[in-house]
Amino acid sequence: MYEIRLNKIKQWLKRHKFDGILISSPENRRYLSGYTPQDVSITESAGFLLITTSEAFILTDPRYQEEAQNLSLFEPVIYRKGLARALSSLAERLKIKGLLYEENYLSCGRLKALKKVLPKVEFSGVSGVIEKWREVKDQEEMRLLEKARELALEIFRILSKEIQPGRTEKEIAWRITELSHRLGEGPSFPPIVASGPNAARPHAEPEDKPLRSGEVVIVDLGVKYRGYCSDLTRTFFLGRVPERLREAHHLVKEAQRLAQPHMKPGLKIREADRKVRAFFQKAGVLQNYLHSLGHGLGLAVHEAPAVSFRSRRKFKVGQVVTLEPGLYFPGLGGVREEEMVFIR
């Protein structure tokens, strides 16, 4: 699998007449090599891939040398004086005159340092190349995503008995994190637990607020399984909630039903979101629909394609996307339901 992907990027470099590419995105790095360590931050990387038309290297510091040495397709380069010096030596050895870098992932400070020690190398930014390949999953990736979804569903099954008045949002969020590590590799993202008026904020952060009878609770969670991310949302009713929110929940479920037939190979992505928007417009709640219909899933929890009325693309076999209509009412609350859709 990794050999095929590595050869693909090498052939791409040959076709476009580039000497090499520096990979700094954690997801692209894992996709091409299987290297699993995660970056601490944008200024503290777990490693970089340098790929030329004929060779491949993993550059990292001594903290990750064992992981690097386990990559059979990549020659490890362990640096102790920073990436720039290590890359300088390699560029001279490989006679690199032009080097691509991922402009969405390499910081301006790091790029400045690289240019300083490599004044004769021409640097060019690139974006979206590997991300486009990652969009279409192979059978193994689809299997891993299906497993990640199953784990998320199991957590919801457990939570359905535990989400009760008196528990706080933070307690439920911590429980999700605990279960994500017990069942999988941890959460795909910090879980969202939003109750009462907080549910009017699509990406609300959990608070010490207790759950109360008569409130709606939105829970948005995902689990990582062998690097692949699930993402599901459920709305819970604690007793009798305002009729406005019950009606909104019915509309959201109906919007999902209407959109599903439009998420098939060859169909325009924008049509699914447009159908939902037209339905919400007719129901008089379009102003309460604050985001697009969904997004792609894979090694990252948010990746291409965006499922939006602005999209000019079509669904492809092998894509995995979310279907997540939601309606939000300031001061009252909100509802959202999210499913994963496997395009086959």
ABEGO torsion letter per residue (X at the ends): XAAAAAAAAAAAAAAAGBABBBBABAAAAAAAAGBABBBABAABBAEBBBBBAABBBBBBBAAAAAAAAABAABBBBBBAAEAAAAAAAAAAAAGBABBBBBAAABBAAAAAAAAAABAABBBBBBBGAAAAAAABBBAAAAAAAAAAAAAAAAAAAAAAAABBBGBBAAAAAAAAAAAAAAABAEBABBBBBBBEAAAABAABBBBABBBBBGBBBBBBBBBBBGGBBBBBBBBBBBEBBBAAAAAAAAAAAAAAAAAAAABBBGBBAAAAAAAAAAAAAAAGAAAABABBAEBBBEABABBOBBBBAABABBBBBGBBBBBBBBBBBBGAEBBBBBBBBBBX
